Amino acid sequence: MKTTRRNFLKTSGAAVASTALLSAMPFAVQAFESPVRNLASFTSPKLDSFGFQIWTIRQDLLSDFAGTLKKMAAMGYSEVEMCSPLGYGFKALNEMSGTEMKKIIEDSGLKCTSSHFTGPELRDSLDNRIEWASQLGMKQMAQSMPSINLRSATLDDWKKAARDLNVIGEKTKAAGIQMVYHNHQFEFVEIDGQLIYPVLMEELDAELVKMQFQVAVIEQGFKAQDYIRKYPGRFISAHLADYSSELKKQVPLGQGDVDWEDFFLAAREEGIKNYFVEMDPDTFEESAKFLLH
């Protein structure tokens, strides 16, 4: 079985918690209204620049960092979103300075505009991580996992985690870097009758912490463009993924359930700056073709 971030979560302590939360998820598709569109008439967004998240190809990168980056660039990707080697335990990559890593990335024909960071490293090693991000020339630092116990977290715990991220966002802003929050499926479940994601949107400072929407929650019936429109000006980037409810699996972009025409219409209207594909490795090439042509 291919290892996606969602599969990783399911086999880790965090995933046990997220699986428990998912059992409480309402199965009805969210009641936002989106324009009805003829998906067959939309062929491609024709993006000038787009990237990929390294998580699903991390083993390839750890084995051959430069070679794997060049392979992705040859597919048409122009940006890479890293996972912080310190927080994710990528020892070989952590031995590089940000300056050294930046040269390898740029020599491969890519640029690094963002990276994911764990909650604990942002809490305990923030100055070090800001220095690393600055060396790489990043303009965005995205928290990928909150520092809470997902199994037992209350809404108050989620609210506190959001307020803590606001404080971190003040510090990254002073360094010229935008703090970003990246969601997973577990923000789209209810606690005490309230969906977690809107609660976070209320607590997170709209300027200090921008949002990176994970389109993969289409698997649970939630549409990215509905949230982009509901919270104008809050989103800076998105993780792109597609899913076929008929095949019950991820498929290359443009071959599944996501209404990409409506998504990109909303994303452009609201000024989303960066798009990163995060899917099974065997979907990367076809997804790049969809975004390019």
C-alpha positions in Angstrom: 0.0 0.0 0.0 1.3 3.4 -0.9 2.0 5.7 2.1 0.0 8.9 1.9 0.0 11.4 4.8 -3.5 10.2 5.6 -2.3 6.6 5.8 0.6 7.7 8.0 -1.9 9.4 10.3 -4.0 6.3 10.5 -0.9 4.3 11.7 0.4 6.8 14.2 -0.9 8.0 17.5 -2.4 11.1 15.8 -4.1 8.9 13.3 -5.8 6.8 16.0 -7.3 10.0 17.3 -8.3 11.2 13.9 -10.0 7.9 13.1 -12.0 8.2 16.3 -13.0 11.7 15.4 -13.9 10.7 11.9 -16.4 8.1 13.3 -18.5 11.0 14.5 -18.5 12.8 11.1 -21.9 13.6 9.5 -22.2 11.9 6.1 -24.2 14.6 4.5 -22.4 16.8 2.0 -22.1 20.3 3.3 -25.1 22.6 2.5 -23.1 25.4 0.8 -24.4 26.4 -2.5 -21.9 26.3 -5.4 -22.6 27.0 -9.1 -23.6 24.0 -11.1 -21.0 23.4 -13.8 -20.4 21.1 -16.7 -17.2 19.4 -15.7 -16.7 17.8 -19.1 -16.3 21.3 -20.6 -13.3 22.2 -18.3 -10.0 20.8 -19.5 -7.3 22.5 -17.5 -6.5 25.5 -15.3 -3.3 26.2 -17.3 -1.3 27.3 -14.3 2.0 29.2 -14.9 3.5 27.8 -11.7 2.6 25.0 -9.3 4.4 22.7 -6.9 4.3 19.5 -5.0 4.4 18.5 -1.3 7.3 16.1 -0.7 5.6 13.9 1.9 4.5 11.1 -0.4 7.9 10.9 -2.1 10.0 11.4 1.0 11.8 8.1 0.7 12.9 8.9 -2.8 14.1 12.3 -1.7 16.0 10.9 1.2 17.7 8.4 -1.1 18.4 10.9 -3.9 17.5 14.5 -3.1 18.8 16.2 -6.2 17.8 13.4 -8.6 14.2 13.3 -7.3 13.8 17.0 -7.5 15.0 17.0 -11.1 12.6 14.2 -11.9 9.7 16.3 -10.6 10.8 19.4 -12.4 10.9 17.4 -15.6 7.2 16.6 -15.2 6.4 20.4 -15.1 6.5 21.2 -11.4 8.2 24.5 -10.6 7.9 24.7 -6.8 8.5 22.3 -4.0 7.0 22.4 -0.5 9.3 20.8 2.0 8.6 19.1 5.3 11.0 20.5 8.0 13.8 17.9 8.4 14.1 18.7 12.1 10.4 18.1 13.0 9.9 15.2 10.6 13.1 13.4 11.6 14.7 13.5 8.2 18.3 13.2 9.5 20.1 13.3 6.1 18.3 16.5 5.1 18.7 18.0 8.5 22.4 17.9 8.1 22.2 20.4 5.3 21.9 24.1 6.0 19.0 26.0 4.4 21.5 27.7 2.1 22.9 24.4 0.9 19.4 23.0 0.4 18.3 26.1 -1.5 21.1 25.7 -4.0 20.3 22.0 -4.7 16.6 22.9 -5.2 17.3 25.8 -7.5 19.9 23.8 -9.5 17.1 21.3 -10.0 15.0 23.9 -11.6 12.6 24.5 -8.7 12.1 27.0 -5.9 11.0 26.4 -2.3 8.2 28.7 -1.3 6.8 26.9 1.7 7.4 24.1 4.1 5.4 22.1 6.7 6.4 22.2 10.3 5.2 20.2 13.3 3.6 21.9 16.2 6.2 20.8 18.7 9.2 22.2 16.7 7.4 25.5 16.2 6.9 25.7 19.9 10.3 24.5 21.0 12.7 25.6 18.1 11.0 28.5 16.4 14.0 30.8 16.1 16.0 27.9 14.5 13.2 27.1 12.1 12.7 30.7 11.1 16.5 30.9 10.4 16.3 27.7 8.2 13.2 29.0 6.3 14.9 32.4 5.7 18.0 30.7 4.3 15.8 28.8 1.9 14.0 32.0 0.9 10.6 30.9 2.0 7.8 33.3 2.4 5.4 30.8 4.1 5.7 28.4 7.1 2.8 26.0 7.5 1.9 24.2 10.7 0.8 20.7 9.6 -0.2 19.3 13.0 -1.4 21.1 16.1 0.2 20.4 19.4 -2.8 18.7 21.0 -4.0 15.2 21.9 -6.4 14.6 19.1 -8.0 11.6 20.9 -9.2 13.7 23.9 -9.1 17.3 22.6 -12.0 19.5 23.5 -13.1 22.6 21.6 -11.3 24.7 24.2 -8.1 22.7 23.4 -8.5 23.5 19.7 -9.1 27.2 20.5 -6.0 27.4 22.6 -3.9 25.7 19.9 -5.2 28.4 17.5 -4.3 31.2 19.9 -0.9 29.7 20.4 -0.4 29.7 16.6 -1.3 33.4 16.5 1.6 34.1 18.8 3.9 32.1 16.6 2.5 34.0 13.6 3.6 37.3 15.2 7.1 36.1 15.4 7.3 34.8 11.8 5.7 38.0 10.5 8.5 40.0 12.2 10.9 37.8 10.1 9.0 38.5 6.9 7.4 35.1 6.8 3.7 34.3 6.7 2.5 31.7 9.1 0.0 29.2 7.6 -2.4 26.5 9.0 -2.8 23.3 7.0 -5.9 21.2 7.7 -6.4 17.5 7.6 -9.6 15.5 7.8 -9.9 15.7 11.5 -10.8 19.4 11.5 -13.9 18.4 9.6 -15.6 16.5 12.4 -17.8 17.7 15.2 -17.2 18.2 18.9 -20.3 18.9 21.0 -22.3 19.6 17.8 -19.8 22.1 16.3 -17.6 21.5 13.3 -13.9 22.1 14.3 -12.8 24.0 11.2 -15.1 27.0 11.6 -14.1 27.2 15.3 -10.5 27.5 14.2 -11.4 30.2 11.7 -12.9 32.2 14.4 -9.8 31.9 16.7 -7.0 32.3 14.2 -6.0 35.9 13.4 -6.9 36.5 9.8 -3.6 38.4 9.1 -1.1 36.5 11.3 -2.2 33.0 10.2 -3.4 32.4 6.6 -4.9 29.0 5.6 -3.8 26.2 3.3 -6.8 24.2 2.3 -6.4 20.4 1.7 -8.7 19.7 -1.2 -8.6 16.0 -0.3 -11.5 16.5 2.2 -13.7 16.0 -0.9 -13.5 12.4 0.2 -15.7 13.4 3.2 -18.0 15.6 1.0 -16.5 19.0 1.8 -15.7 21.3 -1.1 -12.6 23.6 -0.9 -14.2 26.3 -2.9 -17.1 26.6 -0.5 -14.7 27.5 2.3 -12.6 29.8 0.1 -15.7 31.8 -0.6 -17.1 31.7 2.9 -13.9 33.1 4.3 -12.6 35.6 1.7 -9.0 36.7 2.0 -8.1 34.0 4.5 -6.5 31.4 2.1 -3.0 31.7 0.7 -2.4 28.2 -0.7 -3.9 24.8 -1.4 -3.0 21.2 -1.5 -4.4 19.6 -4.6 -5.8 16.1 -4.7 -8.7 14.3 -6.5 -10.8 11.4 -5.5 -13.2 9.1 -7.4 -16.2 8.1 -5.3 -16.9 5.5 -8.0 -13.5 3.9 -7.8 -13.2 4.8 -4.1 -9.6 5.9 -4.4 -7.4 8.9 -5.3 -7.1 9.6 -9.0 -5.0 12.1 -11.0 -6.3 15.6 -11.0 -9.2 16.1 -13.4 -10.3 12.5 -13.2 -12.3 12.5 -10.0 -15.1 14.3 -8.2 -13.5 17.7 -7.7 -15.1 20.5 -9.7 -11.8 22.1 -10.7 -13.3 24.8 -12.8 -15.3 26.1 -9.8 -12.3 25.6 -7.5 -9.9 27.6 -9.6 -12.5 30.3 -10.1 -12.9 30.7 -6.4 -9.1 30.4 -5.8 -8.3 33.2 -8.3 -11.1 35.4 -7.1 -9.7 35.2 -3.5 -6.0 35.5 -4.4 -4.6 32.1 -3.6 -0.9 32.2 -4.4 0.4 28.7 -4.4 -0.8 25.2 -5.3 0.9 22.0 -4.2 -0.1 18.6 -5.4 0.0 16.0 -2.6 -1.2 12.6 -3.8 0.0 9.1 -4.4 3.3 9.2 -6.3 1.9 7.5 -9.4 -0.5 10.4 -9.9 2.0 13.1 -10.1 2.8 13.0 -13.8 -0.8 13.0 -15.0 -1.7 15.6 -12.5 1.0 17.9 -13.8 -0.2 17.5 -17.4 -3.7 18.5 -16.2 -2.4 21.6 -14.6 -0.2 22.6 -17.5 -2.4 22.0 -20.6 
